[in-house]
Amino acid sequence: MAFLLIQLKIIPQEAPQLEFRDNGPWLVANLPCADGSYRELQGINLDLHITNNDGELEWVPED
């Protein structure tokens, strides 16, 4: 059984948020760049990457 571990380095005063959009739920956060600056809000569409397999969350591999 494979486990998914996501570590986000974020702005301390902002936690990652779950946004519900027309195309599914998104996990979004402000992420730092290598030079210490921050890009605009970044996100991942969870509908494209996680599925429910008999009550177990599973990562969907890329094609």
Legacy VTK file of the C-alpha trace (Angstrom):
# vtk DataFile Version 3.0
C-alpha trace
ASCII
DATASET POLYDATA
POINTS 63 float
0.000 0.000 0.000
1.422 3.358 -1.024
1.063 6.449 1.109
1.099 10.017 -0.152
2.974 12.632 1.847
2.751 16.256 0.780
4.917 18.811 2.542
4.118 22.433 1.800
6.439 25.255 2.807
4.073 28.174 3.157
3.868 31.704 4.444
3.682 31.196 8.244
0.545 33.278 8.725
-1.324 31.492 5.907
-2.358 27.868 5.954
-3.196 25.911 2.783
-6.879 26.210 1.967
-9.408 24.017 0.213
-11.328 25.873 -2.500
-14.381 24.429 -4.212
-14.479 25.464 -7.874
-16.638 24.424 -10.830
-14.030 21.868 -11.904
-13.567 20.281 -8.451
-11.800 20.887 -5.128
-8.425 22.642 -5.163
-5.729 22.720 -2.471
-4.201 26.223 -2.681
-1.403 28.078 -0.864
1.168 30.844 -1.303
4.468 29.042 -1.846
7.977 30.498 -1.517
10.498 30.613 -4.378
14.163 29.648 -3.995
15.130 33.328 -3.664
12.778 33.814 -0.686
10.105 35.723 -2.607
6.565 34.410 -3.008
4.627 33.706 -6.171
0.932 34.298 -6.512
-1.452 31.656 -5.129
-0.576 28.149 -6.372
-2.929 25.175 -6.402
-3.580 21.577 -7.388
-6.912 20.194 -8.584
-7.544 17.241 -6.270
-10.177 15.750 -8.639
-7.404 15.076 -11.158
-4.990 13.453 -8.703
-6.945 11.669 -5.948
-9.675 9.049 -6.239
-11.862 7.048 -3.865
-11.212 3.307 -4.115
-13.712 1.521 -1.853
-13.396 4.178 0.854
-9.606 4.541 0.535
-8.073 7.698 -0.948
-5.569 6.855 -3.681
-3.205 8.953 -5.776
-4.008 8.784 -9.495
-0.761 8.258 -11.433
-0.091 10.502 -14.423
-0.476 8.933 -17.843
LINES 1 64
63 0 1 2 3 4 5 6 7 8 9 10 11 12 13 14 15 16 17 18 19 20 21 22 23 24 25 26 27 28 29 30 31 32 33 34 35 36 37 38 39 40 41 42 43 44 45 46 47 48 49 50 51 52 53 54 55 56 57 58 59 60 61 62
